[in-house]
Amino acid sequence: MNLHAPKGIDVENWFIECYRKYKGHPMWILLGLYKGNYNKFFMAVVFFFIKHCPVWVLPIITANIINDITSGAPDAYQHIFIEAIIMVVLIALNIPTNYMYTRYKSLATFRIIKKRSRGGCSRKSCVTWKPWKRFQRRCF
């Protein structure tokens, strides 16, 4: 869970360089910040989509159950039972995929990037303080 800048560049300077290099392109800035962690970032995105799969499938299954009930077909109960099993399996998959999504998101250094960017912002504000202001905070 460590964040490594390219060789010879400080992490804060790496962030500043990413913003300068891809100015006006937020997706490229995001990808530049995760340089070296693309596999973890990709796995987090994959598990996010798997985690949200029940939200997309459950309305279709619910509509099929309603159609089976209203059709009055002799094998309607068998279809309803199969569709209910599919719903339970999809909802049960939500728990482990949510765990894996959260794990890979954390491994992709979201927290470290937030911490480092906050630190860089506070250091930047220390540099840009106006000396003529009456009350100033000290930078440590």
ROSEMI-930350 format. One line per 2 residues: their letters; for each residue x, y, z of N, C-alpha, C, O, CB. Coordinates in steps of 0.1 Angstrom, whole numbers. Atoms other than C-alpha are relative to their C-alpha. Glycine has a CB too. Example, Ala and Ser with C-alpha at 12.3 -4.5 7.8 and 13.67 -1.06 7.14 Angstrom:
BEGIN
as> 9 -12 0 123 -45 78 9 12 0 19 12 7 -10 0 12 | -9 -11 0 137 -11 71 -8 11 8 -3 22 9 4 5 -14 .
% end
This chain:
BEGIN
mn> 8 -12 0 0 0 0 9 13 0 5 23 6 -9 0 12 | -9 -11 1 29 23 -8 -1 7 -13 -5 1 -23 14 -4 4 .
lh> 1 -8 12 30 51 -33 14 4 -4 21 10 3 -9 12 2 | -13 -3 5 61 54 -54 -1 9 -12 -8 6 -21 8 -13 -3 .
ap> -1 -9 11 69 83 -76 10 -6 -10 18 -14 -6 3 14 4 | -11 4 9 90 77 -107 13 5 5 14 14 13 -2 6 -14 .
kg> -13 -3 -6 127 77 -100 5 14 -2 3 20 -13 10 -10 -7 | -6 -13 0 143 110 -92 -11 11 2 -7 23 1 6 2 -13 .
id> 10 -10 -2 110 128 -85 -7 -2 13 -10 -13 17 -11 -1 -11 | 7 1 -13 95 136 -51 -15 -2 -3 -20 2 -14 2 14 8 .
ve> 14 3 2 59 125 -46 -9 12 -3 -17 12 -12 -6 -8 12 | 8 -12 2 45 160 -43 3 6 -14 -6 11 -20 4 10 11 .
nw> -4 -5 13 64 171 -74 -7 -8 -11 -10 -3 -22 15 1 -2 | 7 9 10 49 141 -92 -14 4 -2 -19 4 -13 2 -15 5 .
fi> 14 -5 1 14 153 -84 -1 12 -8 -9 14 -16 -6 1 14 | 1 -13 7 21 188 -95 3 -2 -15 -3 4 -24 11 9 6 .
ec> -3 3 14 37 174 -127 -12 -6 -8 -14 -3 -19 12 -9 -1 | 12 6 6 6 152 -134 -10 11 -3 -16 11 -14 -6 -11 9 .
yr> 9 -11 3 -16 183 -131 4 9 -11 -4 13 -19 -3 8 13 | -5 -9 10 6 204 -153 -1 -7 -14 -5 -2 -24 14 4 3 .
ky> -1 7 12 10 177 -179 -13 -3 -7 -15 -2 -19 7 -14 2 | 14 3 6 -27 168 -183 -10 10 4 -21 7 7 -4 -14 6 .
kg> 9 -11 -4 -42 201 -175 -13 0 -9 -12 0 -22 7 14 -1 | 13 -1 7 -79 202 -185 -5 -14 -4 -15 -15 -11 2 8 -13 .
hp> 4 14 3 -81 163 -189 -1 -8 13 9 -14 17 10 -6 -10 | 1 7 -13 -94 149 -156 3 -15 0 9 -20 10 -13 3 7 .
mw> -2 14 1 -93 113 -167 15 -3 -1 20 -13 5 -8 -7 -12 | -14 2 1 -57 115 -177 8 4 13 18 -3 16 6 8 -12 .
il> -6 -3 -13 -48 132 -144 -2 -11 9 7 -15 16 -7 13 6 | 3 12 -8 -65 103 -126 10 -11 -3 16 -17 6 -14 -4 -1 .
lg> -9 11 4 -45 78 -146 14 3 3 22 -6 6 -2 -3 -15 | -14 -4 -3 -13 97 -141 3 -1 15 14 -5 18 3 14 -4 .
ly> -2 2 -15 -18 97 -103 2 -14 4 8 -17 14 -11 7 7 | -1 14 -4 -22 60 -103 10 -8 -8 10 -20 -9 -14 -7 -2 .
kg> -11 6 8 9 53 -124 7 -11 9 11 -8 20 10 10 -5 | -6 11 -8 23 19 -112 -11 -8 8 -8 -19 13 10 6 9 .
ny> 10 7 -7 -10 9 -96 -12 -3 -9 -24 -4 -5 -5 8 12 | 11 2 10 -31 3 -128 -7 -13 3 -19 -13 1 5 1 -14 .
nk> 6 13 -2 -37 -33 -120 -10 0 12 -21 -6 11 10 -11 2 | 9 -1 -11 -52 -26 -86 -12 9 -3 -23 6 1 8 6 13 .
ff> 10 -9 4 -72 3 -100 -10 -7 -9 -22 -6 -8 5 13 -7 | 8 8 9 -85 -20 -128 -9 -10 8 -20 -12 5 8 -6 -11 .
ma> 8 10 -8 -95 -47 -103 -11 6 8 -21 0 10 10 -8 9 | 10 -7 -8 -113 -22 -82 -12 3 -9 -24 2 -5 5 13 7 .
vv> 10 -3 9 -133 -11 -112 -8 -13 -4 -21 -13 -5 5 6 -13 | 7 13 4 -141 -48 -122 -9 -4 12 -21 -8 9 11 -11 -3 .
ff> 8 4 -11 -153 -56 -87 -12 10 3 -22 6 8 8 -2 13 | 11 -10 -1 -174 -24 -87 -11 -4 -9 -23 -4 -5 5 14 -3 .
fi> 11 4 10 -193 -36 -118 -6 -13 4 -18 -14 3 6 -1 -14 | 6 13 -5 -197 -71 -104 -9 3 12 -20 -3 13 11 -10 4 .
kh> 7 -4 -12 -209 -56 -71 -14 6 -4 -24 3 3 8 9 9 | 13 -6 4 -236 -36 -89 -8 -7 -10 -18 -3 -15 4 14 -6 .
cp> 8 8 10 -247 -63 -113 -14 -3 5 -23 -3 -3 8 -13 -2 | 14 2 -4 -278 -72 -91 -9 11 -2 -21 9 -5 0 -4 15 .
vw> 9 -12 3 -291 -37 -95 -5 0 -14 -16 5 -16 8 13 4 | 4 0 14 -292 -41 -132 -8 -13 -4 -17 -12 -13 12 0 -9 .
vl> 7 12 4 -305 -77 -133 -13 -2 8 -22 -8 2 9 -12 3 | 12 2 -8 -331 -77 -105 -13 5 -6 -23 -1 -5 2 6 14 .
pi> 12 -4 7 -356 -56 -124 -5 -9 -11 -17 -11 -13 2 14 -6 | 4 10 10 -355 -80 -153 -6 -13 5 -16 -18 0 12 -3 -9 .
it> 5 12 -6 -360 -110 -131 -13 2 7 -22 -6 6 10 -5 11 | 13 -3 -6 -388 -93 -112 -11 1 -11 -22 -4 -9 1 13 7 .
an> 9 0 11 -405 -86 -145 -4 -14 -6 -15 -17 -9 5 9 -12 | 2 13 5 -401 -122 -156 -9 -8 10 -18 -16 6 13 -8 -1 .
ii> 9 7 -10 -417 -134 -123 -14 5 -1 -23 -3 0 6 3 15 | 13 -5 2 -446 -111 -128 -7 -5 -13 -18 -9 -13 0 16 -1 .
nd> 5 6 13 -450 -124 -164 -4 -14 2 -14 -19 -3 10 1 -11 | 3 14 -3 -449 -160 -151 -13 -1 8 -21 -10 5 12 -6 7 .
it> 12 1 -8 -476 -153 -125 -12 3 -8 -22 -4 -7 2 10 12 | 12 -5 8 -499 -135 -149 -3 -9 -12 -14 -10 -17 1 14 -5 .
sg> 3 8 11 -495 -160 -177 -8 -13 3 -15 -18 -5 14 -4 -7 | 8 12 -4 -509 -190 -158 6 -12 -7 -2 -22 -8 -14 2 -3 .
ap> -6 11 6 -485 -214 -175 2 -11 10 3 -8 22 13 3 -7 | -1 11 -10 -483 -249 -159 14 -1 6 16 -6 18 -3 -13 -7 .
da> -13 1 -6 -445 -246 -154 4 14 6 16 17 7 10 -4 -10 | -3 -13 -5 -447 -211 -139 7 0 14 16 7 16 -13 8 2 .
yq> -6 1 -13 -438 -222 -104 15 -4 -1 23 0 7 -7 -11 9 | -14 4 2 -406 -239 -117 8 13 -5 19 14 0 1 -11 -11 .
hi> -7 -12 4 -396 -206 -135 2 10 11 13 16 13 -8 7 -12 | -1 -9 -11 -403 -186 -104 10 -4 10 18 4 15 -14 2 7 .
fi> -10 5 -9 -382 -209 -83 14 2 -5 23 6 2 -3 -15 2 | -13 -2 6 -353 -207 -107 4 15 1 16 18 4 0 -5 -15 .
ea> -3 -14 0 -355 -169 -109 2 5 14 10 14 16 -12 8 -6 | -3 -3 -14 -357 -167 -71 14 -4 4 20 3 12 -11 -6 9 .
ii> -14 4 -3 -325 -187 -68 10 9 -6 20 12 0 2 -15 -5 | -9 -10 6 -308 -164 -93 0 13 8 11 18 10 -5 3 -15 .
mv> 0 -12 -8 -319 -134 -72 8 -2 13 16 7 17 -14 4 3 | -7 2 -13 -306 -149 -40 15 -1 -2 23 4 6 -5 -13 7 .
vl> -14 1 3 -273 -158 -56 7 13 -3 18 16 2 3 -10 -12 | -5 -14 3 -268 -123 -70 1 8 12 11 16 14 -9 6 -11 .
ia> -1 -8 -12 -276 -107 -37 11 -5 9 18 2 16 -13 0 8 | -10 6 -8 -253 -132 -19 14 4 -5 24 5 3 -1 -15 1 .
ln> -13 -4 6 -224 -122 -43 3 14 3 15 18 3 -1 -2 -15 | -2 -14 -3 -228 -86 -33 10 1 12 18 11 12 -13 7 3 .
ip> -9 -1 -12 -210 -92 1 14 -2 -3 22 7 0 -5 -10 11 | -15 2 3 -177 -107 -11 5 10 -11 16 14 -10 2 -14 -5 .
tn> -5 -10 11 -175 -84 -42 1 14 6 10 21 2 -10 0 -12 | -1 -13 -6 -181 -54 -20 13 1 8 20 11 8 -12 3 9 .
ym> -13 1 -7 -152 -65 2 12 1 -9 21 8 -6 1 -14 8 | -12 0 10 -129 -71 -28 1 14 -6 12 19 -8 -2 -11 -10 .
yt> 0 -13 6 -139 -38 -43 7 10 10 16 18 6 -14 5 -4 | -5 -9 -10 -131 -20 -11 15 -2 2 23 7 4 -7 -1 14 .
ry> -14 4 -2 -98 -39 -7 9 5 -11 19 12 -9 1 -15 1 | -8 -5 12 -85 -31 -42 0 15 -1 10 21 -5 -5 -7 -13 .
ks> 1 -15 1 -97 5 -40 10 5 10 18 15 8 -14 5 3 | -9 -4 -10 -77 8 -8 15 -3 -4 24 5 -2 -3 -7 14 .
la> -13 4 5 -47 -10 -23 5 9 -11 17 11 -13 1 -14 -4 | -3 -9 11 -48 14 -52 4 14 5 5 23 -3 -11 1 -11 .
tf> -6 -12 -7 -37 41 -27 -9 12 -1 -4 23 -2 13 3 -6 | 8 -11 0 -68 62 -27 2 9 13 3 21 12 -15 -4 0 .
ri> -2 -7 -13 -62 71 10 14 8 -1 14 19 4 0 -9 12 | -13 -6 0 -25 78 4 0 12 -9 6 23 -6 11 -10 -4 .
ik> 0 -11 9 -32 100 -26 -7 12 6 -3 23 5 -7 -4 -13 | 8 -11 -7 -58 120 -6 9 7 10 10 19 12 -13 -5 6 .
kr> -9 -6 -10 -33 124 22 11 8 -5 14 19 -1 6 -12 9 | -11 -8 6 -4 135 0 -5 12 -7 2 23 -6 7 -9 -10 .
sr> 5 -12 7 -26 159 -20 -4 10 11 -2 22 8 -12 -3 -9 | 3 -10 -11 -38 175 13 12 6 5 13 18 8 -8 -7 11 .
gg> -12 -5 -5 -3 178 25 6 10 -10 12 20 -6 10 -12 2 | -5 -10 10 8 194 -8 -8 13 0 -2 23 -2 -1 -7 -14 .
cs> 8 -12 0 -21 218 -6 3 9 12 4 21 11 -15 -3 0 | -3 -8 -12 -13 229 29 14 6 -1 16 17 3 0 -9 13 .
rk> -13 -5 2 24 233 20 -1 12 -10 6 22 -9 10 -10 -5 | 1 -10 11 14 253 -11 -6 13 7 -2 24 3 -9 -4 -11 .
sc> 6 -12 -6 -8 276 11 10 7 9 9 19 11 -13 -4 8 | -10 -6 -8 21 282 34 9 9 -8 13 20 -4 9 -11 8 .
vt> -9 -8 9 42 295 5 -8 12 -5 -1 22 -7 4 -9 -12 | 7 -12 6 14 318 -8 -6 9 10 -14 18 6 -10 -6 -9 .
wk> 6 -10 -9 5 335 24 6 14 -2 18 15 -5 3 -5 15 | -4 -14 1 7 372 23 7 5 13 1 4 23 -12 9 -4 .
pw> -7 -4 -13 33 387 47 -7 12 6 -4 15 18 14 3 -4 | 6 -12 -6 12 419 52 -12 -3 8 -18 6 14 -3 10 -11 .
kr> 11 4 -8 -16 400 68 3 1 15 15 -2 19 -5 -14 -3 | -3 -3 -14 -19 408 105 2 -13 8 11 -15 16 -11 8 7 .
fq> -1 13 -7 -25 372 119 3 -11 -10 -4 -13 -20 -14 -3 7 | -5 11 9 -6 344 103 2 -12 8 6 -12 20 13 5 -8 .
rr> -3 12 -6 -3 308 111 14 -4 -5 19 0 -16 -10 -11 -3 | -13 4 4 31 292 110 0 -14 -7 -9 -22 -3 9 -1 13 .
cf> -1 13 7 40 264 87 11 -9 7 21 -4 10 4 1 -15 | -9 9 -6 57 234 102 6 -10 -9 15 -18 -5 -7 -8 12 .
% end
